Amino acid sequence: MTMTTTISGWGNYPRQESQCTKPSTAALLRTAVNQEGSLLARGMGRSYGDSANAHKVLATSYCNHFIDFDERTGKLTAESGITLREILTVIVPKGWFLPVTPGTSYVTLGGAIASDVHGKNHHIAGTFGQHVTSLNLVLGTGELLTSSKHENADLFHATCGGMGLTGIIISATIQLIPIQSSFINQKTIKAGCIESACELFEENNDATYSVAWIDCLAKGKNLGRSVLMLGEHAEEGGLEIDLKEPVAVPFNTPAALLNSMTMKTFNTIYWHKAKAKPHHAVPLMPYFYPLDAIGNWNRMYGKKGFLQFQCVIPKSDGVANMRKLLTEVANSGEGSCLAVLKQFGKANDSLLSFPTEGYTLALDFKLNESTMQTVSRLEAMTLDMGGRLYLTKDAVMQESTFKATYPNWEKFEAVREQYGAIGKFSSMQSKRLGLA
């Protein structure tokens, strides 16, 4: 089935007209690669910018079947179009969980690999790709090839984090982690400023999961005040998983409702309402995926959409540099209700994987002209600080910034050329960033 439609990322910017093909089987997905022109695989469309936008896309929504699940070892093999949410419904009741998960369960297995997603436990477990034992990929030539850390390793490390530009992931095998309960023991700590927040991350570096909400509009001594949430898998509580249907946002809300005053009011209320708590049990779904309870929450930013900015700053001078970034955001007035701070461990071997040791800051900005200017300034500051931006969240990064902050991009292009990907797989983002 092929149709022409308008697509966009989760930020609803930018939009473009695309010829979308939905193969009904993995075999037909492989066959569809042979059509003329460049194309790209597209899963749930949850990357924020234009990394999954192309003039021709192959939707993987029908290629969402389990292939094998060994309940003894936790090895799971599935087609690339299956979502993490669908995986969770099967594995959690059997006492297994994803080794790494992003902030939404509405992500496909193939998308998680292509973005090499990270979660609240990067300092402990690394990225999603580090737990992939093998994957099957359709090359630009139409050949089906298996790759892993030990077989066609160059292709594997280009594909994990490669934004779909090396080929079409058909299926993959991942190693799950054992759990005894579907609950998380959460500990909540309040930090009065960014320095205190980063100090708490360091003090709690042995916590399996850690993430902080930041009031990015606070200034002065309160700049960067945060609510830190730590988590450990509980040993009691059963293995039931409650997947409630989200409460939908039915239409784009008026953009004027989300302004500096309403965001400042929300942030202030959230900060004062949050209470420091010792460990208490919470279900894993709201702990890992709080926004999944709101369907189409991206509509709250209005018809024009929004930009997400996510950077990582090296740990050396990281605290001082975070203060500089947050000062810029607070002074701009372009605040965000969804400001998140996490810590990263060491980088991996994947050529375009985002995380590197330090702190990562993610912010949502309602789209307007001044937002573009603010994000541009934050990009320049990140470059000067030796950091980089997350390709999965990016919609506006300059080519010069990308090539300066992803030093393995030429190796990535060499691997693509070797396996017939150049000229066959591309996105609006890849063209914007100067990839062939």
C-alpha positions in Angstrom: 0.0 0.0 0.0 1.5 3.4 -1.1 0.0 6.8 -0.5 1.2 10.4 -0.6 0.9 12.2 2.7 2.3 14.9 4.9 4.7 13.7 7.6 6.6 15.3 10.4 8.5 14.3 13.5 7.0 14.4 17.0 7.7 18.1 17.2 5.4 18.7 14.2 8.3 20.7 12.6 9.3 20.5 9.8 6.6 19.0 7.7 7.0 17.6 4.2 5.0 15.7 1.6 6.1 12.1 1.3 5.3 8.9 -0.6 4.7 6.4 2.1 4.7 2.7 1.5 3.5 0.2 4.1 4.7 -3.3 3.3 2.5 -5.9 4.9 5.4 -8.4 5.6 9.1 -8.3 6.2 9.7 -10.0 2.9 7.8 -7.2 1.1 9.7 -4.6 3.1 12.9 -6.1 1.8 11.5 -6.1 -1.8 10.4 -2.4 -1.5 14.1 -1.4 -1.1 14.5 -2.1 -4.8 12.2 0.8 -5.8 14.0 3.7 -7.5 15.4 6.7 -5.7 16.5 7.1 -2.1 14.2 6.2 0.8 14.2 5.7 4.5 12.5 3.3 7.0 10.0 5.0 9.4 8.6 3.5 12.6 6.4 5.4 15.0 7.6 8.9 13.9 8.7 9.7 17.5 12.0 11.3 16.6 11.4 15.0 17.2 12.8 16.6 14.1 13.4 15.5 10.5 15.5 12.4 11.0 12.7 10.1 9.9 11.4 12.4 7.1 12.1 11.7 3.5 10.4 12.0 0.1 10.0 8.2 0.2 9.5 6.3 3.4 8.9 2.6 4.2 6.6 2.3 7.2 7.5 -0.7 9.4 4.2 -0.8 11.3 3.1 -4.2 9.8 6.4 -5.8 10.5 5.8 -6.0 14.2 6.0 -9.7 15.1 7.8 -11.7 17.8 10.2 -14.2 16.3 11.6 -15.9 19.4 11.7 -15.3 23.1 13.8 -17.5 25.4 12.2 -17.1 28.8 15.2 -18.8 30.5 17.9 -16.6 29.1 16.0 -13.4 28.3 17.1 -13.4 24.6 14.4 -11.8 22.5 14.2 -11.7 18.7 11.6 -9.6 16.9 10.8 -7.7 13.7 11.9 -4.1 13.7 8.4 -2.6 13.6 7.4 -3.9 17.0 7.1 -1.3 19.7 8.8 -1.3 23.0 5.2 -1.1 24.5 4.3 -4.3 22.7 7.5 -6.0 23.9 6.8 -5.0 27.5 3.3 -6.6 27.5 5.0 -10.0 26.9 8.3 -9.8 28.8 7.3 -8.1 32.1 4.8 -10.8 33.2 7.6 -13.3 32.5 10.1 -11.4 34.8 12.1 -9.5 32.2 12.6 -5.9 31.3 14.4 -3.8 28.7 18.0 -3.1 29.5 17.7 0.5 28.3 14.6 2.4 27.5 13.9 6.0 26.3 11.1 8.2 27.8 8.3 6.7 25.7 7.2 3.2 25.0 5.8 4.2 21.6 9.1 3.6 19.9 9.9 0.7 17.5 12.7 -1.8 18.0 14.3 -0.6 14.8 13.9 3.0 15.8 15.5 2.4 19.2 18.5 0.8 17.4 18.8 3.5 14.7 18.8 6.2 17.4 20.9 4.1 19.8 18.5 5.4 22.5 19.6 6.0 26.1 17.6 6.1 29.3 17.9 7.0 32.9 20.6 4.4 33.4 23.3 5.3 30.8 25.9 5.7 33.6 25.3 2.0 34.4 24.1 0.3 31.3 25.1 2.4 28.3 22.8 2.7 25.3 20.3 0.3 23.7 22.7 -0.8 21.0 25.1 -2.1 23.5 22.5 -4.8 24.4 21.7 -5.8 20.8 23.4 -9.2 20.1 22.6 -9.2 16.3 20.5 -7.5 13.7 19.4 -8.3 10.1 19.7 -5.5 7.7 18.6 -5.0 4.1 21.4 -3.2 2.2 21.1 -0.8 -0.6 21.8 -3.7 -3.0 18.8 -5.6 -1.6 21.1 -8.1 0.1 20.1 -9.3 3.6 23.0 -9.2 5.9 23.5 -10.2 9.6 25.7 -7.9 11.7 26.8 -7.9 15.3 29.8 -6.8 17.4 31.6 -9.9 16.0 30.2 -10.2 12.5 30.3 -7.3 10.0 31.1 -5.2 13.1 31.8 -2.0 11.1 28.2 -2.1 9.7 26.8 -2.9 13.2 28.6 0.1 14.8 27.4 2.3 11.9 23.8 1.1 12.2 23.4 1.6 15.9 22.9 5.3 16.1 23.1 5.6 12.3 19.6 7.1 12.0 18.5 4.5 9.4 21.1 5.6 6.9 22.9 2.3 6.5 20.0 0.1 5.5 16.6 -1.2 6.6 16.6 -3.1 9.9 14.4 -6.2 9.4 14.8 -7.8 12.8 17.1 -7.8 15.8 17.9 -9.8 18.9 18.4 -8.1 22.3 19.4 -9.3 25.7 16.8 -8.4 28.4 17.5 -8.0 32.1 15.7 -10.0 34.8 13.3 -8.4 37.3 11.3 -9.7 40.2 8.6 -7.0 40.2 6.9 -4.5 37.9 7.5 -1.8 40.5 10.3 0.7 40.9 11.5 1.8 44.3 11.7 5.6 43.7 13.5 8.1 45.9 12.9 11.8 45.4 15.4 14.5 46.3 15.1 18.3 45.8 18.1 20.4 44.8 18.0 24.1 45.2 20.3 25.0 42.2 22.2 23.4 39.3 25.4 22.9 41.4 23.4 21.0 44.0 21.7 18.8 41.4 25.0 17.8 39.7 26.5 17.1 43.1 23.5 14.8 43.9 24.0 12.9 40.7 27.6 12.3 41.7 26.7 11.2 45.2 24.1 8.8 43.9 26.2 7.5 41.0 25.5 3.9 42.1 21.7 4.3 41.7 20.5 2.2 38.7 18.2 5.0 37.4 18.5 8.7 37.9 16.9 11.7 36.2 16.1 15.3 37.2 13.3 17.7 36.3 14.7 21.3 36.1 13.0 24.6 36.6 14.7 26.2 33.6 13.0 29.6 34.2 14.4 30.1 37.8 17.2 32.6 38.1 19.8 33.8 40.6 20.5 31.5 43.5 17.6 29.2 42.3 18.9 28.8 38.8 18.7 25.1 37.9 16.7 24.1 40.9 15.7 20.5 40.3 13.7 17.5 41.5 15.9 14.4 41.3 14.2 11.0 41.0 16.3 7.8 41.7 15.1 4.3 41.0 15.8 0.7 41.7 13.8 -2.4 40.6 11.7 -3.6 43.5 11.8 -7.2 44.7 8.1 -7.3 45.6 4.8 -6.2 44.1 4.1 -8.8 41.5 4.7 -8.8 37.7 1.5 -7.3 36.4 1.8 -4.5 34.0 -1.0 -1.9 33.7 -1.1 -0.4 30.2 -3.8 2.2 30.5 -5.1 3.9 27.4 -3.7 7.5 27.2 -6.0 10.5 27.7 -5.8 12.1 24.3 -5.3 15.8 23.5 -7.9 16.0 20.7 -6.6 19.1 18.8 -3.8 21.6 18.7 -4.2 24.0 21.6 -3.9 27.7 21.0 -0.2 28.6 21.0 -0.8 31.6 23.2 -1.8 29.4 26.1 1.8 28.3 26.4 3.8 31.4 27.2 6.6 32.5 29.6 4.0 33.4 32.3 2.1 30.1 32.2 5.3 28.1 32.1 6.8 30.0 35.0 3.6 29.4 37.0 3.7 25.7 36.2 7.3 25.3 37.1 6.9 27.2 40.4 3.9 25.0 41.3 5.7 21.8 40.4 8.8 22.8 42.4 6.8 23.6 45.5 4.5 20.7 45.2 7.3 18.1 44.9 8.3 16.6 48.2 11.5 14.9 49.1 10.6 11.2 49.8 12.5 8.1 50.8 12.2 5.0 48.7 8.5 4.2 47.8 7.1 1.8 45.2 5.7 3.1 42.0 4.6 1.1 38.9 7.3 1.0 36.2 5.1 2.5 33.4 4.6 6.0 35.0 8.2 5.9 36.3 9.8 5.3 32.8 7.0 6.7 30.6 5.1 9.5 32.4 4.1 11.3 29.2 2.7 8.2 27.6 -0.4 8.8 29.8 -1.2 11.8 27.5 -2.0 10.9 23.9 -0.7 13.4 21.3 0.8 15.6 24.0 2.8 17.3 21.2 -0.4 19.2 20.3 -0.1 21.2 23.4 2.5 23.3 21.7 0.1 24.6 19.0 -0.2 24.1 15.3 3.3 25.4 14.5 4.9 22.7 16.7 8.0 22.8 18.8 11.7 22.3 18.9 13.5 20.0 21.2 17.0 20.8 22.1 19.2 18.2 23.7 22.9 18.5 24.3 25.6 16.6 26.2 28.3 18.6 27.9 31.6 16.9 28.9 32.0 16.3 32.7 35.1 18.6 32.8 33.7 22.1 33.5 30.2 20.4 33.1 28.6 22.1 36.1 29.8 25.6 35.2 28.8 25.1 31.6 25.3 23.8 32.6 24.9 27.0 34.6 25.8 29.0 31.4 23.3 27.2 29.3 20.5 27.5 31.9 21.3 31.2 32.3 20.9 31.7 28.6 17.5 29.8 28.7 16.2 31.7 31.7 17.2 35.1 30.2 15.6 34.3 26.9 12.2 33.7 28.5 11.8 30.8 26.1 11.2 28.4 28.9 10.3 24.8 28.9 8.0 22.7 31.2 9.8 19.6 30.1 13.3 20.3 31.1 15.3 17.2 31.9 18.8 16.6 33.2 20.6 13.3 33.3 24.2 12.0 33.7 26.0 10.0 31.0 28.7 7.4 31.4 31.4 6.7 28.8 30.8 6.7 25.1 30.5 3.5 23.1 32.0 2.3 19.8 29.1 3.3 17.6 30.1 6.0 15.1 27.2 8.4 15.5 26.0 7.5 19.0 25.1 10.6 21.0 26.1 10.0 24.6 29.5 10.8 25.9 30.6 11.1 29.6 29.0 14.2 31.1 25.6 15.8 31.6 22.8 15.9 29.2 20.1 18.6 29.1 16.8 18.3 27.1 14.4 21.2 26.6 11.2 21.7 24.7 10.6 25.1 23.1 7.3 26.3 21.5 8.2 27.2 17.9 8.5 30.8 17.0 11.2 33.2 15.5 12.8 33.9 18.9 12.9 30.2 19.7 15.0 29.6 16.6 17.4 32.3 17.7 17.6 30.9 21.3 18.3 27.3 20.0 20.9 28.7 17.6 22.7 30.4 20.5 22.5 27.2 22.6 23.9 25.2 19.7 26.9 27.6 19.4 27.5 27.4 23.1 27.4 23.6 23.1 30.0 23.6 20.3 32.3 25.9 22.2 31.9 23.7 25.3 33.0 20.6 23.4 29.6 19.0 23.5 27.2 17.7 20.9 23.5 17.6 20.0 21.3 14.6 19.8 20.4 13.7 16.2 17.1 12.1 17.2 15.9 15.4 18.7 17.5 17.7 16.1 15.6 19.7 13.5 17.8 22.7 12.9 21.5 21.9 13.6 24.0 23.3 11.1 26.2 21.0 9.0 29.3 22.6 10.4 28.3 21.9 14.0 27.5 18.3 13.2 30.8 17.6 11.5 32.8 19.3 14.2 31.1 17.4 17.1 30.7 14.0 15.5 34.3 13.3 14.6 33.5 9.8 13.2 31.2 11.1 10.5 33.7 10.4 7.7 34.2 6.8 8.9 30.4 6.5 8.9 30.2 7.6 5.3 33.0 5.2 4.4 31.0 2.3 5.9 27.8 3.5 4.1 29.7 3.5 0.8 31.1 0.0 1.4 27.7 -1.4 1.9 25.8 0.4 -0.9 23.9 2.8 1.3 25.0 6.1 -0.3 22.4 7.3 -2.7 19.9 4.8 -1.5 19.1 5.8 2.1 18.7 9.4 3.1 16.5 11.7 5.2 15.9 15.4 5.2 18.2 15.6 8.2 21.0 13.7 6.5 20.9 16.1 3.5 20.8 19.1 5.8 23.9 17.8 7.7 25.9 17.2 4.5 25.7 13.4 4.4 25.7 11.8 1.0 
